[in-house]
Amino acid sequence: MRLSELAGRELIDLHNGQKIGQLHDADLWIDTETGKIGYLILPENVRRFGFGKKQDEQSVPWEAVRKIGADMILLDLNHKQSDRK
């Protein structure tokens, strides 16, 4: 599956069903040594039109992705996070 096919999918918290955002709002942290996705970096609040101060971020390990469906991606936000490099 290509990243462009995932971009518009909604990110949903598996435990409470809360919409977190869409994948196109997130950044990916990729381990340059292994080439594997390590984290999704989610903004706390999406800035509109690029204005405003830098927003806080939440890092979600790729292992927290539980299911990729046709319209959404389910995340286990209670997944234990390891330290990011």
PDB file with one MODEL, atoms N, CA, C and O in Angstrom:
MODEL        1
ATOM      1  N   MET A   1       0.841  -1.170   0.000  1.00  0.00           N
ATOM      2  CA  MET A   1       0.000   0.000   0.000  1.00  0.00           C
ATOM      3  C   MET A   1       0.892   1.241   0.000  1.00  0.00           C
ATOM      4  O   MET A   1       1.919   1.275   0.677  1.00  0.00           O
ATOM      5  N   ARG A   2       0.502   2.233  -0.745  1.00  0.00           N
ATOM      6  CA  ARG A   2       1.259   3.482  -0.832  1.00  0.00           C
ATOM      7  C   ARG A   2       0.797   4.487   0.209  1.00  0.00           C
ATOM      8  O   ARG A   2      -0.362   4.484   0.622  1.00  0.00           O
ATOM      9  N   LEU A   3       1.722   5.351   0.632  1.00  0.00           N
ATOM     10  CA  LEU A   3       1.392   6.390   1.598  1.00  0.00           C
ATOM     11  C   LEU A   3       0.277   7.290   1.076  1.00  0.00           C
ATOM     12  O   LEU A   3      -0.588   7.709   1.845  1.00  0.00           O
ATOM     13  N   SER A   4       0.288   7.587  -0.200  1.00  0.00           N
ATOM     14  CA  SER A   4      -0.753   8.456  -0.768  1.00  0.00           C
ATOM     15  C   SER A   4      -2.144   7.836  -0.638  1.00  0.00           C
ATOM     16  O   SER A   4      -3.136   8.563  -0.582  1.00  0.00           O
ATOM     17  N   GLU A   5      -2.233   6.521  -0.589  1.00  0.00           N
ATOM     18  CA  GLU A   5      -3.518   5.848  -0.411  1.00  0.00           C
ATOM     19  C   GLU A   5      -4.009   5.941   1.033  1.00  0.00           C
ATOM     20  O   GLU A   5      -5.208   5.829   1.286  1.00  0.00           O
ATOM     21  N   LEU A   6      -3.096   6.144   1.974  1.00  0.00           N
ATOM     22  CA  LEU A   6      -3.444   6.251   3.391  1.00  0.00           C
ATOM     23  C   LEU A   6      -3.759   7.673   3.825  1.00  0.00           C
ATOM     24  O   LEU A   6      -4.444   7.871   4.829  1.00  0.00           O
ATOM     25  N   ALA A   7      -3.276   8.659   3.095  1.00  0.00           N
ATOM     26  CA  ALA A   7      -3.255  10.056   3.540  1.00  0.00           C
ATOM     27  C   ALA A   7      -4.605  10.591   4.022  1.00  0.00           C
ATOM     28  O   ALA A   7      -4.634  11.311   5.020  1.00  0.00           O
ATOM     29  N   GLY A   8      -5.687  10.285   3.383  1.00  0.00           N
ATOM     30  CA  GLY A   8      -6.982  10.852   3.751  1.00  0.00           C
ATOM     31  C   GLY A   8      -7.722  10.092   4.834  1.00  0.00           C
ATOM     32  O   GLY A   8      -8.827  10.481   5.213  1.00  0.00           O
ATOM     33  N   ARG A   9      -7.142   9.028   5.333  1.00  0.00           N
ATOM     34  CA  ARG A   9      -7.847   8.207   6.322  1.00  0.00           C
ATOM     35  C   ARG A   9      -7.857   8.858   7.700  1.00  0.00           C
ATOM     36  O   ARG A   9      -6.886   9.492   8.113  1.00  0.00           O
ATOM     37  N   GLU A  10      -8.955   8.691   8.388  1.00  0.00           N
ATOM     38  CA  GLU A  10      -9.124   9.250   9.726  1.00  0.00           C
ATOM     39  C   GLU A  10      -8.354   8.411  10.734  1.00  0.00           C
ATOM     40  O   GLU A  10      -8.309   7.185  10.630  1.00  0.00           O
ATOM     41  N   LEU A  11      -7.745   9.083  11.716  1.00  0.00           N
ATOM     42  CA  LEU A  11      -7.067   8.415  12.814  1.00  0.00           C
ATOM     43  C   LEU A  11      -8.022   8.372  13.992  1.00  0.00           C
ATOM     44  O   LEU A  11      -8.500   9.414  14.443  1.00  0.00           O
ATOM     45  N   ILE A  12      -8.306   7.173  14.497  1.00  0.00           N
ATOM     46  CA  ILE A  12      -9.304   6.972  15.547  1.00  0.00           C
ATOM     47  C   ILE A  12      -8.654   6.249  16.723  1.00  0.00           C
ATOM     48  O   ILE A  12      -7.930   5.270  16.540  1.00  0.00           O
ATOM     49  N   ASP A  13      -8.924   6.749  17.947  1.00  0.00           N
ATOM     50  CA  ASP A  13      -8.456   6.094  19.160  1.00  0.00           C
ATOM     51  C   ASP A  13      -9.299   4.844  19.386  1.00  0.00           C
ATOM     52  O   ASP A  13     -10.521   4.929  19.506  1.00  0.00           O
ATOM     53  N   LEU A  14      -8.661   3.707  19.444  1.00  0.00           N
ATOM     54  CA  LEU A  14      -9.321   2.415  19.592  1.00  0.00           C
ATOM     55  C   LEU A  14     -10.134   2.315  20.877  1.00  0.00           C
ATOM     56  O   LEU A  14     -11.165   1.643  20.901  1.00  0.00           O
ATOM     57  N   HIS A  15      -9.684   2.974  21.948  1.00  0.00           N
ATOM     58  CA  HIS A  15     -10.323   2.808  23.251  1.00  0.00           C
ATOM     59  C   HIS A  15     -11.579   3.650  23.456  1.00  0.00           C
ATOM     60  O   HIS A  15     -12.513   3.218  24.132  1.00  0.00           O
ATOM     61  N   ASN A  16     -11.605   4.852  22.876  1.00  0.00           N
ATOM     62  CA  ASN A  16     -12.781   5.692  23.106  1.00  0.00           C
ATOM     63  C   ASN A  16     -13.483   6.133  21.823  1.00  0.00           C
ATOM     64  O   ASN A  16     -14.484   6.846  21.883  1.00  0.00           O
ATOM     65  N   GLY A  17     -12.976   5.723  20.681  1.00  0.00           N
ATOM     66  CA  GLY A  17     -13.607   6.063  19.411  1.00  0.00           C
ATOM     67  C   GLY A  17     -13.424   7.504  18.989  1.00  0.00           C
ATOM     68  O   GLY A  17     -14.041   7.945  18.020  1.00  0.00           O
ATOM     69  N   GLN A  18     -12.584   8.251  19.701  1.00  0.00           N
ATOM     70  CA  GLN A  18     -12.379   9.667  19.409  1.00  0.00           C
ATOM     71  C   GLN A  18     -11.568   9.849  18.128  1.00  0.00           C
ATOM     72  O   GLN A  18     -10.562   9.176  17.905  1.00  0.00           O
ATOM     73  N   LYS A  19     -12.035  10.773  17.299  1.00  0.00           N
ATOM     74  CA  LYS A  19     -11.300  11.140  16.090  1.00  0.00           C
ATOM     75  C   LYS A  19     -10.106  11.997  16.494  1.00  0.00           C
ATOM     76  O   LYS A  19     -10.262  13.001  17.190  1.00  0.00           O
ATOM     77  N   ILE A  20      -8.924  11.601  16.060  1.00  0.00           N
ATOM     78  CA  ILE A  20      -7.700  12.313  16.390  1.00  0.00           C
ATOM     79  C   ILE A  20      -7.305  13.271  15.274  1.00  0.00           C
ATOM     80  O   ILE A  20      -6.702  14.314  15.529  1.00  0.00           O
ATOM     81  N   GLY A  21      -7.636  12.927  14.072  1.00  0.00           N
ATOM     82  CA  GLY A  21      -7.290  13.739  12.915  1.00  0.00           C
ATOM     83  C   GLY A  21      -7.225  12.861  11.689  1.00  0.00           C
ATOM     84  O   GLY A  21      -7.829  11.789  11.643  1.00  0.00           O
ATOM     85  N   GLN A  22      -6.494  13.317  10.705  1.00  0.00           N
ATOM     86  CA  GLN A  22      -6.283  12.525   9.506  1.00  0.00           C
ATOM     87  C   GLN A  22      -4.792  12.305   9.327  1.00  0.00           C
ATOM     88  O   GLN A  22      -3.971  13.101   9.780  1.00  0.00           O
ATOM     89  N   LEU A  23      -4.461  11.224   8.665  1.00  0.00           N
ATOM     90  CA  LEU A  23      -3.060  10.873   8.498  1.00  0.00           C
ATOM     91  C   LEU A  23      -2.284  11.961   7.773  1.00  0.00           C
ATOM     92  O   LEU A  23      -1.095  12.144   8.035  1.00  0.00           O
ATOM     93  N   HIS A  24      -2.933  12.691   6.862  1.00  0.00           N
ATOM     94  CA  HIS A  24      -2.191  13.730   6.137  1.00  0.00           C
ATOM     95  C   HIS A  24      -1.773  14.890   7.049  1.00  0.00           C
ATOM     96  O   HIS A  24      -0.936  15.703   6.657  1.00  0.00           O
ATOM     97  N   ASP A  25      -2.346  14.982   8.267  1.00  0.00           N
ATOM     98  CA  ASP A  25      -1.940  15.993   9.242  1.00  0.00           C
ATOM     99  C   ASP A  25      -0.701  15.552  10.030  1.00  0.00           C
ATOM    100  O   ASP A  25      -0.058  16.374  10.683  1.00  0.00           O
ATOM    101  N   ALA A  26      -0.368  14.277   9.971  1.00  0.00           N
ATOM    102  CA  ALA A  26       0.729  13.712  10.757  1.00  0.00           C
ATOM    103  C   ALA A  26       2.037  13.704   9.964  1.00  0.00           C
ATOM    104  O   ALA A  26       2.050  13.761   8.735  1.00  0.00           O
ATOM    105  N   ASP A  27       3.127  13.631  10.714  1.00  0.00           N
ATOM    106  CA  ASP A  27       4.438  13.393  10.124  1.00  0.00           C
ATOM    107  C   ASP A  27       4.843  11.973  10.458  1.00  0.00           C
ATOM    108  O   ASP A  27       4.363  11.400  11.437  1.00  0.00           O
ATOM    109  N   LEU A  28       5.711  11.409   9.662  1.00  0.00           N
ATOM    110  CA  LEU A  28       6.255  10.086   9.934  1.00  0.00           C
ATOM    111  C   LEU A  28       7.702  10.231  10.350  1.00  0.00           C
ATOM    112  O   LEU A  28       8.456  10.978   9.727  1.00  0.00           O
ATOM    113  N   TRP A  29       8.101   9.524  11.400  1.00  0.00           N
ATOM    114  CA  TRP A  29       9.503   9.457  11.782  1.00  0.00           C
ATOM    115  C   TRP A  29       9.989   8.102  11.294  1.00  0.00           C
ATOM    116  O   TRP A  29       9.475   7.058  11.697  1.00  0.00           O
ATOM    117  N   ILE A  30      10.986   8.136  10.420  1.00  0.00           N
ATOM    118  CA  ILE A  30      11.505   6.910   9.815  1.00  0.00           C
ATOM    119  C   ILE A  30      12.938   6.707  10.267  1.00  0.00           C
ATOM    120  O   ILE A  30      13.755   7.625  10.196  1.00  0.00           O
ATOM    121  N   ASP A  31      13.242   5.504  10.732  1.00  0.00           N
ATOM    122  CA  ASP A  31      14.587   5.151  11.149  1.00  0.00           C
ATOM    123  C   ASP A  31      15.443   5.037   9.882  1.00  0.00           C
ATOM    124  O   ASP A  31      15.204   4.170   9.042  1.00  0.00           O
ATOM    125  N   THR A  32      16.426   5.908   9.755  1.00  0.00           N
ATOM    126  CA  THR A  32      17.241   5.928   8.535  1.00  0.00           C
ATOM    127  C   THR A  32      18.159   4.718   8.412  1.00  0.00           C
ATOM    128  O   THR A  32      18.630   4.406   7.318  1.00  0.00           O
ATOM    129  N   GLU A  33      18.415   4.040   9.518  1.00  0.00           N
ATOM    130  CA  GLU A  33      19.262   2.850   9.454  1.00  0.00           C
ATOM    131  C   GLU A  33      18.499   1.624   8.974  1.00  0.00           C
ATOM    132  O   GLU A  33      19.045   0.803   8.237  1.00  0.00           O
ATOM    133  N   THR A  34      17.241   1.493   9.387  1.00  0.00           N
ATOM    134  CA  THR A  34      16.457   0.315   9.009  1.00  0.00           C
ATOM    135  C   THR A  34      15.452   0.598   7.899  1.00  0.00           C
ATOM    136  O   THR A  34      15.010  -0.321   7.209  1.00  0.00           O
ATOM    137  N   GLY A  35      15.086   1.884   7.724  1.00  0.00           N
ATOM    138  CA  GLY A  35      14.085   2.246   6.727  1.00  0.00           C
ATOM    139  C   GLY A  35      12.659   1.995   7.193  1.00  0.00           C
ATOM    140  O   GLY A  35      11.719   2.132   6.410  1.00  0.00           O
ATOM    141  N   LYS A  36      12.485   1.623   8.475  1.00  0.00           N
ATOM    142  CA  LYS A  36      11.151   1.323   8.997  1.00  0.00           C
ATOM    143  C   LYS A  36      10.528   2.559   9.640  1.00  0.00           C
ATOM    144  O   LYS A  36      11.225   3.421  10.174  1.00  0.00           O
ATOM    145  N   ILE A  37       9.198   2.622   9.574  1.00  0.00           N
ATOM    146  CA  ILE A  37       8.462   3.700  10.242  1.00  0.00           C
ATOM    147  C   ILE A  37       8.547   3.455  11.741  1.00  0.00           C
ATOM    148  O   ILE A  37       8.219   2.368  12.216  1.00  0.00           O
ATOM    149  N   GLY A  38       8.984   4.460  12.484  1.00  0.00           N
ATOM    150  CA  GLY A  38       9.086   4.337  13.931  1.00  0.00           C
ATOM    151  C   GLY A  38       7.896   4.946  14.636  1.00  0.00           C
ATOM    152  O   GLY A  38       7.354   4.354  15.570  1.00  0.00           O
ATOM    153  N   TYR A  39       7.480   6.131  14.196  1.00  0.00           N
ATOM    154  CA  TYR A  39       6.433   6.883  14.892  1.00  0.00           C
ATOM    155  C   TYR A  39       5.562   7.646  13.910  1.00  0.00           C
ATOM    156  O   TYR A  39       5.989   8.013  12.816  1.00  0.00           O
ATOM    157  N   LEU A  40       4.324   7.873  14.338  1.00  0.00           N
ATOM    158  CA  LEU A  40       3.472   8.900  13.758  1.00  0.00           C
ATOM    159  C   LEU A  40       3.604  10.088  14.693  1.00  0.00           C
ATOM    160  O   LEU A  40       3.475   9.921  15.905  1.00  0.00           O
ATOM    161  N   ILE A  41       3.854  11.263  14.181  1.00  0.00           N
ATOM    162  CA  ILE A  41       3.947  12.467  14.993  1.00  0.00           C
ATOM    163  C   ILE A  41       2.704  13.288  14.697  1.00  0.00           C
ATOM    164  O   ILE A  41       2.547  13.841  13.609  1.00  0.00           O
ATOM    165  N   LEU A  42       1.816  13.356  15.697  1.00  0.00           N
ATOM    166  CA  LEU A  42       0.520  13.989  15.523  1.00  0.00           C
ATOM    167  C   LEU A  42       0.507  15.360  16.171  1.00  0.00           C
ATOM    168  O   LEU A  42       0.899  15.499  17.330  1.00  0.00           O
ATOM    169  N   PRO A  43       0.063  16.378  15.442  1.00  0.00           N
ATOM    170  CA  PRO A  43      -0.085  17.694  16.075  1.00  0.00           C
ATOM    171  C   PRO A  43      -1.278  17.672  17.015  1.00  0.00           C
ATOM    172  O   PRO A  43      -2.286  17.024  16.733  1.00  0.00           O
ATOM    173  N   GLU A  44      -1.164  18.386  18.142  1.00  0.00           N
ATOM    174  CA  GLU A  44      -2.286  18.468  19.088  1.00  0.00           C
ATOM    175  C   GLU A  44      -3.457  19.215  18.461  1.00  0.00           C
ATOM    176  O   GLU A  44      -4.601  18.768  18.546  1.00  0.00           O
ATOM    177  N   ASN A  45      -3.174  20.333  17.842  1.00  0.00           N
ATOM    178  CA  ASN A  45      -4.204  21.121  17.154  1.00  0.00           C
ATOM    179  C   ASN A  45      -3.662  21.465  15.783  1.00  0.00           C
ATOM    180  O   ASN A  45      -2.536  21.945  15.653  1.00  0.00           O
ATOM    181  N   VAL A  46      -4.454  21.222  14.775  1.00  0.00           N
ATOM    182  CA  VAL A  46      -4.019  21.530  13.419  1.00  0.00           C
ATOM    183  C   VAL A  46      -4.129  23.031  13.199  1.00  0.00           C
ATOM    184  O   VAL A  46      -5.178  23.627  13.446  1.00  0.00           O
ATOM    185  N   ARG A  47      -3.046  23.638  12.736  1.00  0.00           N
ATOM    186  CA  ARG A  47      -3.073  25.077  12.459  1.00  0.00           C
ATOM    187  C   ARG A  47      -3.829  25.342  11.166  1.00  0.00           C
ATOM    188  O   ARG A  47      -3.755  24.559  10.220  1.00  0.00           O
ATOM    189  N   ARG A  48      -4.534  26.415  11.136  1.00  0.00           N
ATOM    190  CA  ARG A  48      -5.276  26.807   9.937  1.00  0.00           C
ATOM    191  C   ARG A  48      -4.436  27.793   9.123  1.00  0.00           C
ATOM    192  O   ARG A  48      -3.916  28.765   9.673  1.00  0.00           O
ATOM    193  N   PHE A  49      -4.304  27.556   7.857  1.00  0.00           N
ATOM    194  CA  PHE A  49      -3.627  28.446   6.925  1.00  0.00           C
ATOM    195  C   PHE A  49      -2.167  28.702   7.297  1.00  0.00           C
ATOM    196  O   PHE A  49      -1.572  29.665   6.812  1.00  0.00           O
ATOM    197  N   GLY A  50      -1.580  27.859   8.150  1.00  0.00           N
ATOM    198  CA  GLY A  50      -0.172  27.992   8.505  1.00  0.00           C
ATOM    199  C   GLY A  50       0.138  29.098   9.500  1.00  0.00           C
ATOM    200  O   GLY A  50       1.311  29.357   9.772  1.00  0.00           O
ATOM    201  N   PHE A  51      -0.882  29.764  10.057  1.00  0.00           N
ATOM    202  CA  PHE A  51      -0.650  30.836  11.021  1.00  0.00           C
ATOM    203  C   PHE A  51      -0.663  30.288  12.441  1.00  0.00           C
ATOM    204  O   PHE A  51      -1.222  29.221  12.699  1.00  0.00           O
ATOM    205  N   GLY A  52      -0.054  31.013  13.345  1.00  0.00           N
ATOM    206  CA  GLY A  52      -0.088  30.635  14.754  1.00  0.00           C
ATOM    207  C   GLY A  52       1.233  30.077  15.212  1.00  0.00           C
ATOM    208  O   GLY A  52       2.133  29.823  14.412  1.00  0.00           O
ATOM    209  N   LYS A  53       1.338  29.890  16.511  1.00  0.00           N
ATOM    210  CA  LYS A  53       2.582  29.374  17.067  1.00  0.00           C
ATOM    211  C   LYS A  53       2.681  27.871  16.863  1.00  0.00           C
ATOM    212  O   LYS A  53       1.697  27.207  16.539  1.00  0.00           O
ATOM    213  N   LYS A  54       3.874  27.353  17.056  1.00  0.00           N
ATOM    214  CA  LYS A  54       4.092  25.923  16.903  1.00  0.00           C
ATOM    215  C   LYS A  54       3.242  25.164  17.924  1.00  0.00           C
ATOM    216  O   LYS A  54       3.182  25.532  19.098  1.00  0.00           O
ATOM    217  N   GLN A  55       2.603  24.127  17.466  1.00  0.00           N
ATOM    218  CA  GLN A  55       1.717  23.342  18.317  1.00  0.00           C
ATOM    219  C   GLN A  55       2.485  22.197  18.978  1.00  0.00           C
ATOM    220  O   GLN A  55       3.524  21.765  18.478  1.00  0.00           O
ATOM    221  N   ASP A  56       1.968  21.716  20.097  1.00  0.00           N
ATOM    222  CA  ASP A  56       2.529  20.548  20.753  1.00  0.00           C
ATOM    223  C   ASP A  56       2.304  19.336  19.869  1.00  0.00           C
ATOM    224  O   ASP A  56       1.387  19.307  19.049  1.00  0.00           O
ATOM    225  N   GLU A  57       3.152  18.341  20.049  1.00  0.00           N
ATOM    226  CA  GLU A  57       3.049  17.129  19.253  1.00  0.00           C
ATOM    227  C   GLU A  57       2.905  15.921  20.163  1.00  0.00           C
ATOM    228  O   GLU A  57       3.334  15.930  21.317  1.00  0.00           O
ATOM    229  N   GLN A  58       2.289  14.882  19.613  1.00  0.00           N
ATOM    230  CA  GLN A  58       2.178  13.606  20.302  1.00  0.00           C
ATOM    231  C   GLN A  58       2.799  12.551  19.405  1.00  0.00           C
ATOM    232  O   GLN A  58       2.421  12.425  18.240  1.00  0.00           O
ATOM    233  N   SER A  59       3.745  11.794  19.934  1.00  0.00           N
ATOM    234  CA  SER A  59       4.374  10.716  19.179  1.00  0.00           C
ATOM    235  C   SER A  59       3.667   9.406  19.488  1.00  0.00           C
ATOM    236  O   SER A  59       3.486   9.041  20.649  1.00  0.00           O
ATOM    237  N   VAL A  60       3.274   8.713  18.444  1.00  0.00           N
ATOM    238  CA  VAL A  60       2.603   7.426  18.586  1.00  0.00           C
ATOM    239  C   VAL A  60       3.453   6.394  17.854  1.00  0.00           C
ATOM    240  O   VAL A  60       3.670   6.516  16.648  1.00  0.00           O
ATOM    241  N   PRO A  61       3.943   5.365  18.578  1.00  0.00           N
ATOM    242  CA  PRO A  61       4.761   4.354  17.906  1.00  0.00           C
ATOM    243  C   PRO A  61       3.967   3.626  16.832  1.00  0.00           C
ATOM    244  O   PRO A  61       2.770   3.384  16.988  1.00  0.00           O
ATOM    245  N   TRP A  62       4.633   3.285  15.758  1.00  0.00           N
ATOM    246  CA  TRP A  62       3.971   2.594  14.646  1.00  0.00           C
ATOM    247  C   TRP A  62       3.317   1.299  15.126  1.00  0.00           C
ATOM    248  O   TRP A  62       2.307   0.873  14.567  1.00  0.00           O
ATOM    249  N   GLU A  63       3.887   0.669  16.160  1.00  0.00           N
ATOM    250  CA  GLU A  63       3.314  -0.562  16.705  1.00  0.00           C
ATOM    251  C   GLU A  63       1.929  -0.336  17.305  1.00  0.00           C
ATOM    252  O   GLU A  63       1.193  -1.298  17.525  1.00  0.00           O
ATOM    253  N   ALA A  64       1.558   0.925  17.574  1.00  0.00           N
ATOM    254  CA  ALA A  64       0.242   1.236  18.128  1.00  0.00           C
ATOM    255  C   ALA A  64      -0.852   1.200  17.062  1.00  0.00           C
ATOM    256  O   ALA A  64      -2.036   1.239  17.397  1.00  0.00           O
ATOM    257  N   VAL A  65      -0.480   1.129  15.798  1.00  0.00           N
ATOM    258  CA  VAL A  65      -1.473   1.006  14.723  1.00  0.00           C
ATOM    259  C   VAL A  65      -2.044  -0.404  14.801  1.00  0.00           C
ATOM    260  O   VAL A  65      -1.322  -1.386  14.631  1.00  0.00           O
ATOM    261  N   ARG A  66      -3.340  -0.495  15.058  1.00  0.00           N
ATOM    262  CA  ARG A  66      -3.975  -1.808  15.226  1.00  0.00           C
ATOM    263  C   ARG A  66      -4.670  -2.305  13.964  1.00  0.00           C
ATOM    264  O   ARG A  66      -4.668  -3.502  13.680  1.00  0.00           O
ATOM    265  N   LYS A  67      -5.261  -1.389  13.214  1.00  0.00           N
ATOM    266  CA  LYS A  67      -6.016  -1.805  12.027  1.00  0.00           C
ATOM    267  C   LYS A  67      -6.058  -0.668  11.032  1.00  0.00           C
ATOM    268  O   LYS A  67      -6.326   0.476  11.400  1.00  0.00           O
ATOM    269  N   ILE A  68      -5.798  -0.971   9.781  1.00  0.00           N
ATOM    270  CA  ILE A  68      -5.929   0.000   8.702  1.00  0.00           C
ATOM    271  C   ILE A  68      -7.115  -0.440   7.862  1.00  0.00           C
ATOM    272  O   ILE A  68      -7.071  -1.469   7.188  1.00  0.00           O
ATOM    273  N   GLY A  69      -8.174   0.354   7.914  1.00  0.00           N
ATOM    274  CA  GLY A  69      -9.389   0.039   7.180  1.00  0.00           C
ATOM    275  C   GLY A  69      -9.512   0.903   5.933  1.00  0.00           C
ATOM    276  O   GLY A  69      -8.604   1.663   5.597  1.00  0.00           O
ATOM    277  N   ALA A  70     -10.640   0.776   5.258  1.00  0.00           N
ATOM    278  CA  ALA A  70     -10.875   1.510   4.015  1.00  0.00           C
ATOM    279  C   ALA A  70     -10.971   3.015   4.249  1.00  0.00           C
ATOM    280  O   ALA A  70     -10.577   3.798   3.385  1.00  0.00           O
ATOM    281  N   ASP A  71     -11.498   3.436   5.422  1.00  0.00           N
ATOM    282  CA  ASP A  71     -11.718   4.854   5.699  1.00  0.00           C
ATOM    283  C   ASP A  71     -10.980   5.360   6.925  1.00  0.00           C
ATOM    284  O   ASP A  71     -10.878   6.571   7.126  1.00  0.00           O
ATOM    285  N   MET A  72     -10.461   4.453   7.751  1.00  0.00           N
ATOM    286  CA  MET A  72      -9.864   4.890   9.007  1.00  0.00           C
ATOM    287  C   MET A  72      -8.707   4.004   9.426  1.00  0.00           C
ATOM    288  O   MET A  72      -8.525   2.893   8.928  1.00  0.00           O
ATOM    289  N   ILE A  73      -7.928   4.539  10.363  1.00  0.00           N
ATOM    290  CA  ILE A  73      -6.821   3.814  10.968  1.00  0.00           C
ATOM    291  C   ILE A  73      -7.066   3.820  12.469  1.00  0.00           C
ATOM    292  O   ILE A  73      -7.197   4.884  13.074  1.00  0.00           O
ATOM    293  N   LEU A  74      -7.129   2.632  13.078  1.00  0.00           N
ATOM    294  CA  LEU A  74      -7.353   2.519  14.510  1.00  0.00           C
ATOM    295  C   LEU A  74      -6.020   2.485  15.234  1.00  0.00           C
ATOM    296  O   LEU A  74      -5.130   1.704  14.896  1.00  0.00           O
ATOM    297  N   LEU A  75      -5.895   3.357  16.251  1.00  0.00           N
ATOM    298  CA  LEU A  75      -4.667   3.465  17.029  1.00  0.00           C
ATOM    299  C   LEU A  75      -4.926   3.091  18.477  1.00  0.00           C
ATOM    300  O   LEU A  75      -5.954   3.460  19.046  1.00  0.00           O
ATOM    301  N   ASP A  76      -3.998   2.362  19.072  1.00  0.00           N
ATOM    302  CA  ASP A  76      -4.033   2.063  20.499  1.00  0.00           C
ATOM    303  C   ASP A  76      -3.165   3.099  21.189  1.00  0.00           C
ATOM    304  O   ASP A  76      -1.962   2.890  21.346  1.00  0.00           O
ATOM    305  N   LEU A  77      -3.763   4.227  21.609  1.00  0.00           N
ATOM    306  CA  LEU A  77      -3.000   5.312  22.203  1.00  0.00           C
ATOM    307  C   LEU A  77      -2.511   4.988  23.604  1.00  0.00           C
ATOM    308  O   LEU A  77      -1.742   5.759  24.176  1.00  0.00           O
ATOM    309  N   ASN A  78      -2.937   3.869  24.169  1.00  0.00           N
ATOM    310  CA  ASN A  78      -2.430   3.441  25.468  1.00  0.00           C
ATOM    311  C   ASN A  78      -1.213   2.528  25.312  1.00  0.00           C
ATOM    312  O   ASN A  78      -0.655   2.050  26.300  1.00  0.00           O
ATOM    313  N   HIS A  79      -0.805   2.290  24.057  1.00  0.00           N
ATOM    314  CA  HIS A  79       0.356   1.451  23.778  1.00  0.00           C
ATOM    315  C   HIS A  79       1.585   2.052  24.440  1.00  0.00           C
ATOM    316  O   HIS A  79       1.806   3.259  24.339  1.00  0.00           O
ATOM    317  N   LYS A  80       2.379   1.248  25.107  1.00  0.00           N
ATOM    318  CA  LYS A  80       3.583   1.743  25.791  1.00  0.00           C
ATOM    319  C   LYS A  80       4.581   2.249  24.759  1.00  0.00           C
ATOM    320  O   LYS A  80       4.953   1.539  23.825  1.00  0.00           O
ATOM    321  N   GLN A  81       5.005   3.497  24.953  1.00  0.00           N
ATOM    322  CA  GLN A  81       5.948   4.124  24.028  1.00  0.00           C
ATOM    323  C   GLN A  81       7.371   3.909  24.489  1.00  0.00           C
ATOM    324  O   GLN A  81       7.683   4.052  25.671  1.00  0.00           O
ATOM    325  N   SER A  82       8.236   3.562  23.542  1.00  0.00           N
ATOM    326  CA  SER A  82       9.665   3.511  23.841  1.00  0.00           C
ATOM    327  C   SER A  82      10.268   4.856  23.486  1.00  0.00           C
ATOM    328  O   SER A  82       9.622   5.667  22.824  1.00  0.00           O
ATOM    329  N   ASP A  83      11.484   5.103  23.911  1.00  0.00           N
ATOM    330  CA  ASP A  83      12.138   6.387  23.648  1.00  0.00           C
ATOM    331  C   ASP A  83      12.432   6.540  22.173  1.00  0.00           C
ATOM    332  O   ASP A  83      12.908   5.616  21.513  1.00  0.00           O
ATOM    333  N   ARG A  84      12.137   7.727  21.669  1.00  0.00           N
ATOM    334  CA  ARG A  84      12.419   8.056  20.284  1.00  0.00           C
ATOM    335  C   ARG A  84      13.874   8.438  20.168  1.00  0.00           C
ATOM    336  O   ARG A  84      14.404   9.114  21.050  1.00  0.00           O
ATOM    337  N   LYS A  85      14.540   8.022  19.094  1.00  0.00           N
ATOM    338  CA  LYS A  85      15.948   8.360  18.856  1.00  0.00           C
ATOM    339  C   LYS A  85      16.098   9.810  18.492  1.00  0.00           C
ATOM    340  O   LYS A  85      17.214  10.274  18.256  1.00  0.00           O
TER     341      LYS A  85
ENDMDL
END
